Amino acid sequence: MEQYNSIVNTLSLTLGAAWASGINLYAAILVLGLLGVTGNIVLPEQLHVLQNPVVIGAAGLMYLVEFFADKMPGVDTGWDTIHTFIRIPVGALLAAGAVGDVNPGIAVAAGILGGGLAAGSHALKAGSRVLINASPEPFTNWAASVVEDIAVVTGLWAALYHPWYFIIFLILFVLLLIWILPKLWRGIKKIFALIGRFFGSGKTTGMEDEQTALTTARVSDGAENDIDARIKKLDGLLQNGLITAKEYQEKKQELLKSI
């Protein structure tokens, strides 16, 4: 039973560290480091580096930077874009380290799962922020950022002290990702399409409309010149007595209707 609980606890810490890293990496490192250095939890040997005061200080400083950057519309999306290349690989490393000193194959598998989970939570955070930024007021950004910070701390607490509850939550979270990510992607594409039309496509359309009008005018002028030439031929045929006045009027009306 003790071995079974140890496996569940390790699995919960592995997935929890990766999940939290995808949302707020610096908060995750700070929470794990502080809990470890104060003796509230015993971190695996591979994660003892998180207890180093230098690591805790760096994570705390970067958390403060993210705390403010994450609440500024537009800046938060830029921050998330940059951290795509930070949160996911570090989440994979934390997951691999959380399994402890085990078979290297298990550590690699944990890293793969952790990287995928960090990517999923990061995609949900970053994608939802793009949609939130479509709103001109800043309050939704502030609310979303605070909720995310609370979620990271609460989620790690549950992963460490109530692993089964966290695992159940994580299963529901993955199901939510499967359902919501396609919808987020469609919404993001619509927003970028609107931005593209606003900055460039409108001008292009105006130029295209002007070019089309000029082309139509040229075609129209050419058609009128051609009809004038045909009417002159009809005049010549009428004067030479080759067609009757009635035939002349009928042919002329047909040509005029074709304009």
Helices and strands as residue ranges (DSSP letters): H 2-37, G 45-51, H 53-69, H 75-98, H 104-132, H 139-161, H 163-196, I 197-201, H 202-239, H 245-257
